[in-house]
Amino acid sequence: MDQLEALIFDCDGVLFESRAANLAYYNRILAEFRYPPVAADDHELSQFCHTASSPQVLESLLRREDLQSALSFAATLDYREFIPHMHPEQHLEEVLRTLSCQYPLAVATNRGGSIGPILEHFAYRDYFSAVVTSQDVALPKPAPDMLLLATEKLGRKPHNCLFIGDSELDKQAAAAADVRFASYGSLVTAPLRLTSHRDLLQYVQAENRESPVTAKFSSSPAR
């Protein structure tokens, strides 16, 4: 197996439990244009809102004639209003603190500009050497563009990177980019399955014992 040299994280469902925040955000837009809200118990649609990029979601939810107006309205919303609905995944900070002293870390998310305020709100930004969003590439996940850009920013070859995701979009993007994939949670399957961030830490520590990293990312992040 190729030596592990960097880790890339999805945002929603991996770093944060953010379903309530995403539904509140999209339902605010739907209400503005007099569409019915997406119900939390509509699992298929709420999952789509949780994983796809905003243009993809709005294109699916709205009539064509309302799409551009809705995108313009969405651009006026301050996502910080919805951050109180978000919660970091358990043990996240302790794991980020440990891993960021050993590897360069990145975020690759179908979110747009909202990821910056989110990471700053929770004081996680300095753990990541790179942040890539749907606004940085031509195509969002499941296209490989985002992961390829993240590996480029980290200065690592794709097959030496591990992407932690929680959706089929993430899994497909990793396969297309030739990036190793770990499934987080129960919504997508993969040979490497994680139920918590401590599982990730244990996996990485085991990898280090079997194949010691010769050129670790050793500088601690500024906090």
N, C-alpha and C positions, 0 to 999 in steps of 0.2 A: 504494500500500500504506500502511496506517496506520502512524504513527510508533511505533517500539518504545520503550516506557517502563519495562518491568519484565520480569523473568524468573522463572519458576516451575519448580522441579525435582521430578520424582518421586524417590523414594529408592532403592528396590531396582532394581538393574540400570542406574541412571543415576549416582547418587552413589557407590554401593558395589556390588561383586560380593558378593552375600549369599546365594546359593543354598545353600551348605553350611550357613550359619547357620540359614536358614529350615527346611531339612530336619531339622537337629538339633533345633530347637525343636518342630516338629510331631511328629517321631518320639518325642520324650520324652513328649509327651501321649499318643500312640498306645500306647506301651509301658505307660503307667500303666493304661490300660484294656484291655490285652491285645489290641490290634489289630496286624496286621503293619505294618512300616515302609513308608514311601514310598521306593522305590528311586530313586537319582540318575539311572538310565538310563530311568526312566519319564518321558519328556520332557513329555508332556502334563500329567500330574498334578503333576510338580515345578514346571512353569511356573505352574500354577494356585496352588500353595502360595507361589510367588514373587511373585504379583501381586495376589491377592485379599485381602480383609480376613480376619482370624482367624475371626470368626463364620461367614463364608461358607465358609472352608476346612473348619472343623470340622463344619459342617452337612453338607458333602459327604462327609467321610471317616467320620463316625460314625453309628451308629444313633440314631434320634430320642430313645430313652430314655436315651442316654448324653450327649446334647449339653449339657444344663445343668451336669451334674457336670464335664464336660470343660472347659467355659468357666470354671467356678469354680476348677478345678485350674490352668488356664492363668494365671489371675489371680494365683496364688501364685508363679509362676516369675519369677525375676529375669533379664531378657533379657541383662543384662551378662555372664552366664555364656556366652552364645553369640557375643558380639561378637568374640572372638579368631578366629572363623571368617570374619569380614568383612574386605574389603580395599577401600580407596578406589580408584575408577577412576583410571587414569593421568592425570597432569597436573591432577587436580581442584583441588588447593589453589591452585596458581598462577593458575588461571582464576577461581576464586571470589574470590581476593584482588584480582585486576584488575577483575572485573565489579562487585564489591560497592562499589567506589569510584565507579562510574558509574551504577548502577541499583539500585533496591531489589530484593532477591532473596527468594524464598519457597520453602518445601518444601510440597508437597501429596502426601501419602502415605496409602495404605490401611493402613499401620501404625497402631497405637494409641499407648499410652504409651511404647513402646520407643524411639521416635525421639529423645526427649529425651536419655536416657543415651548413645545412639549418637553424636549430634552433639557431646555434651560429651566423650565418650571421645576422639574424633578432633580436638577443639578447633575445630570448624567452626560452632558455634552462633552466634557473633557475626557471621558473614557474612550471616545471614538476618534480614530484618526481620519475617518472619512464618513460622510453622510451623502447618500445618493437617493434622489427622489424621482418621481415620475416627470418632474419638470426638467430634469437633467438629461433625458434620453428621448429618442424618437418614439420608442414603444415601451409601455409599462410591462411588468410581468403579466403573462407568462413568457414574454420575449426575453432573451438573455441579455439585452442591452444593459440593464441596470447592474447585474452582477458582473458583467465584463468591465464596466466602468469602475465598479467598486474595487475589483482586483487590480485594475490599472492604478487607481489612486493609492492602493496599499503597496504597490510595487511587488506583487506576488503573481505567480502563474495560477490560473484558475484551478488546476487540479491539486494545488497545494492549499486551497482554501476550503473551509467548511461553512455552508450556509444553513442557518437554523430557521426553519419556517413552519407554518401551521396549516398550509392550504395546498390544494392541487396546483394553484398558480405558482406557488413557491417551488414545488417539486418539479414542475415542468420547466421553470426558468433555470433551475440548477442543472437539470439534465442537458438543456440546450447550451448552457455556458460551460459544460464540463467541470462544474464545481461539485464537490462532495456535498451531500444533503443529509441533514438530521431533521426528523419530524418532531415537532414539539406539540404535546397534547395528543388528542385522540381523533382528530378530524382527517388526518392523512397518514398513510402507512409508509414506512421506509425501513431498510435494514437497521439503521440506527434510529431508535425511538427514545425520546426523552419525555419524562413526565414532570420534570422540574429542572430548574437551572443548576441545582446541585448535581443532578445526573450528568449534565454537560461538564461540570467541573471534574467529576470523577472520571468521565471518559477521557478528557484532555490529560489528566494526570496519568492515567493508564497508558495513553499514547506516548507520553514523555518517558515513562519507564521502559517501554518497549523500543522506542526510537528516539533517543535524546535529541532535542533540537540543538543544532550546532550554532545557529545564529539567531538567538531569540531577540525579540523586541524588548529590551531591558529597561528603557527609560520609563519611569513612573509618570502617569498623567498629572498635569497641573491641576490642582483642586482649589 
